[in-house]
Amino acid sequence: MKELKQIQWPEYFHPKNAPVHVRNEKIVPTDCEQVWSWIVRAPCWPNWQHRKTQVQIVKGDSSELHKGQCLTG
């Protein structure tokens, strides 16, 4: 299994500068392209991210995220 890289935080967002820090990780046995294909399908997020229940793309194509699009949820 590959070793996970540490997050390179911009100083402003570094956990040491936040009153609370939460980090979630999940290792999946597949390639980056397959994972990315699920991440860009924002309306499908509730299928695997149960805290996201009402995700909608409000600008542009309503099925996948692309540069410049907006979403709610």
Secondary structure by P-SEA (a helix, b strand, c coil): cbbbbccccccccccccccbbbbbbbbccccaaaaaaaaaccccccccccccccccccccccccccccccccc
